[in-house]
Amino acid sequence: MGPFNRFFLLDCNNSVDLVQIKHIILSISNKWSKVSNRESKKYCPSIYIHGLTFNKIIELKNIIYKENNIFIDPYPFYGSTISLNHFYTMPTKENKIKFRYINTLEELKELIDTYSGPTIEIYQFYLNKTYFHNDTHKHIQIKIEDLTYIQDLIK
């Protein structure tokens, strides 16, 4: 696994168990991150959860953060505009960034369209139909029955 910029797009519905999503996010983070001081090229995954309301996203972020899991989103401070420099902050042992969280499809599109770093790979897991399209980068679309399928895939 090289230092590709990997985006994981997970489809769910608003009634999904947030603890289950947390476990999936942390599993993806553990498998597709390199932040060792010995590594010259450090990286971590970017994750978007499709189908959650704004309140569920906040609740999910709080669950993850309260367990000392550090992540970053596209905004450096409350009320700011989206910042590529902030979002693509290099994960290190010192800042402990485990993954990048994307809040909306609009943010996802902007972050991918304006990125000029290493190769982008997009892994979209969808329930009924795809919800994001990109012809510029490697984009793998995988139909799933439910989120447990993703957990089984990344073991």
C-alpha positions as CSV (number, residue, x, y, z in Angstrom):
1,M,0.0,0.0,0.0
2,G,1.5,3.3,-1.1
3,P,0.7,6.8,0.1
4,F,-2.4,7.1,-2.1
5,N,-5.1,9.4,-1.0
6,R,-7.9,6.9,-0.4
7,F,-11.6,8.0,0.0
8,F,-14.0,5.5,1.6
9,L,-17.7,6.3,0.9
10,L,-20.1,4.3,3.1
11,D,-23.8,4.2,2.5
12,C,-26.2,3.7,5.4
13,N,-29.5,4.9,6.6
14,N,-30.3,7.2,9.5
15,S,-31.4,4.4,11.8
16,V,-28.0,2.7,11.6
17,D,-26.1,1.9,14.9
18,L,-23.5,4.7,15.3
19,V,-21.2,2.4,17.3
20,Q,-21.1,0.0,14.4
21,I,-20.1,2.9,12.0
22,K,-17.5,4.0,14.5
23,H,-16.0,0.5,14.5
24,I,-15.9,0.4,10.7
25,I,-14.3,3.9,10.5
26,L,-11.6,2.9,13.0
27,S,-11.0,-0.4,11.2
28,I,-10.5,1.4,7.9
29,S,-8.3,3.9,9.6
30,N,-6.1,1.2,11.2
31,K,-5.7,-0.7,8.0
32,W,-5.1,2.3,5.6
33,S,-3.0,4.6,7.6
34,K,0.8,5.0,8.0
35,V,2.0,7.5,10.6
36,S,5.2,5.9,11.8
37,N,8.2,8.1,12.3
38,R,10.2,5.7,10.1
39,E,7.8,6.3,7.2
40,S,8.8,9.2,5.0
41,K,5.3,9.3,3.3
42,K,2.6,9.3,5.9
43,Y,-1.1,9.0,5.0
44,C,-4.5,8.3,6.4
45,P,-7.9,7.6,4.8
46,S,-10.7,10.1,4.1
47,I,-14.2,8.9,5.0
48,Y,-17.7,10.0,4.0
49,I,-20.8,8.5,5.5
50,H,-23.8,8.9,3.1
51,G,-27.4,8.9,4.5
52,L,-26.8,10.4,7.9
53,T,-28.6,13.6,9.0
54,F,-26.6,16.5,10.3
55,N,-27.5,15.6,13.9
56,K,-26.4,12.0,13.5
57,I,-23.1,13.2,12.0
58,I,-22.4,15.3,15.0
59,E,-23.4,12.5,17.3
60,L,-21.1,10.1,15.5
61,K,-18.2,12.6,15.6
62,N,-18.7,13.0,19.4
63,I,-18.7,9.3,19.9
64,I,-15.4,8.9,18.0
65,Y,-13.8,12.0,19.6
66,K,-14.7,11.1,23.2
67,E,-12.7,7.9,22.8
68,N,-9.6,10.0,22.0
69,N,-9.6,9.2,18.3
70,I,-8.3,12.3,16.5
71,F,-9.6,13.2,13.1
72,I,-9.9,16.2,10.9
73,D,-12.6,17.6,8.7
74,P,-12.4,20.3,5.9
75,Y,-12.9,23.3,8.3
76,P,-10.1,24.6,10.5
77,F,-12.6,26.5,12.8
78,Y,-16.3,27.1,13.4
79,G,-17.6,29.4,10.7
80,S,-14.6,29.1,8.4
81,T,-14.7,28.2,4.7
82,I,-13.4,24.8,3.4
83,S,-9.6,24.6,3.6
84,L,-7.6,22.1,1.5
85,N,-4.5,22.9,3.5
86,H,-6.3,22.0,6.7
87,F,-8.0,18.9,5.4
88,Y,-4.9,17.5,3.9
89,T,-2.8,18.0,7.0
90,M,-0.2,15.3,7.2
91,P,-1.0,12.7,9.9
92,T,1.9,12.3,12.4
93,K,2.6,10.7,15.7
94,E,2.4,14.1,17.3
95,N,-0.9,15.3,15.9
96,K,-2.4,11.7,16.1
97,I,-4.7,12.2,13.2
98,K,-6.3,8.8,12.3
99,F,-8.5,9.8,9.5
100,R,-10.2,12.7,7.6
101,Y,-14.0,13.1,7.9
102,I,-16.0,14.5,5.0
103,N,-19.5,15.9,6.0
104,T,-21.3,16.3,2.7
105,L,-21.2,15.2,-0.9
106,E,-20.5,18.8,-1.9
107,E,-17.4,18.8,0.2
108,L,-16.3,15.4,-1.2
109,K,-16.6,16.7,-4.7
110,E,-14.6,19.9,-4.0
111,L,-11.9,18.0,-2.1
112,I,-11.4,15.5,-4.9
113,D,-11.7,18.0,-7.8
114,T,-9.2,20.5,-6.3
115,Y,-6.6,18.0,-5.0
116,S,-3.2,17.9,-6.7
117,G,-1.2,15.4,-4.6
118,P,-0.6,11.7,-5.0
119,T,-3.0,9.3,-6.7
120,I,-6.6,9.3,-5.5
121,E,-8.5,6.1,-5.1
122,I,-12.3,6.1,-4.3
123,Y,-14.0,3.1,-2.7
124,Q,-17.8,3.6,-2.7
125,F,-19.9,1.1,-0.8
126,Y,-23.6,1.6,-1.7
127,L,-26.9,-0.1,-0.6
128,N,-29.3,0.5,-3.5
129,K,-27.7,2.9,-6.0
130,T,-24.5,4.8,-6.4
131,Y,-24.5,8.4,-5.0
132,F,-21.2,9.7,-6.2
133,H,-19.6,9.7,-9.6
134,N,-16.1,10.4,-10.7
135,D,-14.4,9.6,-14.0
136,T,-11.0,11.2,-13.3
137,H,-9.7,8.9,-10.6
138,K,-9.8,5.2,-9.8
139,H,-13.4,4.7,-8.5
140,I,-14.4,1.3,-7.3
141,Q,-18.2,0.8,-6.6
142,I,-19.2,-2.1,-4.4
143,K,-22.9,-3.0,-3.7
144,I,-23.5,-4.1,-0.1
145,E,-26.5,-5.5,1.7
146,D,-25.6,-3.7,4.9
147,L,-22.7,-2.2,6.8
148,T,-21.6,-5.6,8.3
149,Y,-20.4,-6.5,4.8
150,I,-17.8,-3.7,4.9
151,Q,-16.6,-4.9,8.4
152,D,-16.1,-8.4,7.0
153,L,-14.2,-7.0,3.9
154,I,-11.7,-5.1,5.9
155,K,-10.7,-7.7,8.4
